[in-house]
Amino acid sequence: MAEAGWPREALVAAAQGGDAVAIAALVSGSHPHVQRFARSLCASPEDAEDSAQEALIILYRKIGTLRASGALASWMFRIVRNECLRRARRALRGDDLARLDAAVSAEDDVLQRLEAGRVAEVVAGLPADQRRVLIMRDIQGYSGRAVADALGLSTPAMKSRLHRARATVRQLLLNDPK
């Protein structure tokens, strides 16, 4: 049974069959739900809007690949979640050019570089076991389970190291304001 408010299964089935009117109605009817998902999952309102739009484009293009017409909500949630994660990873890598203001002052640019350098210096000074966990989890975006498996740790041990690493970084940055 479809969740309250989502387009009915009959409309989804018609859209899966290629009915252009049904596809348009499906995208339109899904829009508020997709936006709500994106706002709850993405880091910024801009990312939420972009992720919602991308998810609706995917819905429009790939509705025929949806296996069960009753699974629209969960399918769309996964698409939005993946899009939000993709945008967050791009931002962490620093290649999210849309975030950069065209008129960033030279002073702001220097301050941002100094702060990034300070954080990198603090992270580099962490003990190797904490540094690896912090980088894999917070910078590279791996799941906790994936980090634990890759490092041969239990999940609680990985979480403990991650907590110690974050606390150390926070403390060092607060105590040395340069």
N, C-alpha and C positions, 0 to 999 in steps of 0.2 A: 504494500500500500504506500502511495506517495505521501511525503510529509505535507502538512497543512500549508497551503499557499503555493506550493510548487506546481508547475503545469501537470496536468493529468497524464496518465500512462498512454491514453489513446492519442493525445497530441504528440507525445514522445515517439510512439510507434509510427505515426504518420510522417514525422520528421525523419526518422530513421529510414523510411521508405523513399525519401527524396522529395516529398511534397514541399515546395518552396514556401507556400503560405504557412504551413505548419512549422517550418524551420524558423521563419521570421517571428511567428507567435511564440515559439519556444524560447528564442533568444530574448525577446521582449519580456516574457513572463519570468524568466530566470534572472534577469538583470538585478532586481533589488536583493535577491538572496545572495547572488555572487558578490555584490558590493558589500553586503554585511559580512560575508566570510572574509573578504579581503581586508576590510577595516579591522577585523578582530585578529588577523594573522600577520599583517605587514607592519613594518617598523614605522612607516610614515604615511600620511594621507596621500602623498603623491605616488608612492609605491602601491598603495591600496588601489588607487584609481587605475594606474597602469596595469596592475595585475588583473583587476576585474575586466578591463577591456581585452586583455590578452586571452583570458579564460573564455570570454564570450566569442572571440574570434575562433578559438579552438573548438568550442561548442558548435559554431556555425559550420566549420570545415569538417569536423570529425564525428558528427552525431551518428553517422552510419556505423561507426566502430563500437558504439556503446552496446554491450552484450544484452543487458536486461533493461527494459524500458522503465522499470521501477527503481533503478539504481542511479537515476540522474543526480540526485542531491549528493550522494557520496562521491560520484565521479567528478562532479564540479568542485567539491571540496578539495579533492586530491589535486586537481588541476590548479586551483587557486593557491593551495599550500605550496606546491612545487614552484609556481611562479614567484611567490613571495620569497621562498628560499633561494631561488636563482638570483633574484635582485639583491638579497642580503649578501650573498657570496660575492657578487660583482662589486658591491660597495666595500666589502672587506678587502678585496684585492686592489681596490682603488681604481678600477677601470669604469666606474659609473660616471661617465662624462656629463650626463644629464644633471647630476647633482652640483656640478661646479658652476658657480655664477660666472658669467662672462666678464664681470667687472670686479674680480677679486683683487683687492689692493695688494701691492707689493709687501706691505707690512703684514697683512693677514696671511699671505702666502709664507713668509718667513716664519711667523709664529706657528703656523700649522706644521711646517717642516721641523721646527725645533721641538715641538711637542711630540710629533711622531718619532723623532730621533731619541727623545728622552724615554718614551715608552719602549722602543726597541732595545735601548741600552739596559733598561731594567729587566726586560724579559730575557735578554741574553745573559744577565747575571744570575738568573735562577739556577738552582741545581738541575742537572740534566734531566732527571726523572720528572720533575715538575714542569720544566720548560717544554718537554716533548708533549705532555698531556695538554698543557695550555695551548700550544700552537695547533695541535691536531683538532682539539675541540672548539676553541674560540676563534681561531683565525682561519683554519682550513674548513671548518664547519662539519666535521665528521660527527656522527652520532656517538653517544656515550658508549654504547655497546661495541661499535666499530673501533673506537679508540682502545677500549679495554682489550678486545680481541687482538688488535695489532700489537699491543705492548705486552701481551701475555699476563694481563691483570684481571682480577675480579672487578665487577662493576663497582662495588663499594670502595675498593682500593683506588680505582681510577678517580672516583668522585672525591675521595679524600685528598689525593694529590692535586686535583684541579682546584679544590677549595683552598688548600694551602698556597698554591701558586697565585690564585687571584688575590688572596688576602695579602700576600707578600708584595705583589705589584702595587696594590692599592696603598699599602702602608708606605712603601718606598716613594711613591709619587707624592703622597701627602706630606711626608717628612722632609723631602728635598725639593722645594718649589722652584728652585733655580730661577 
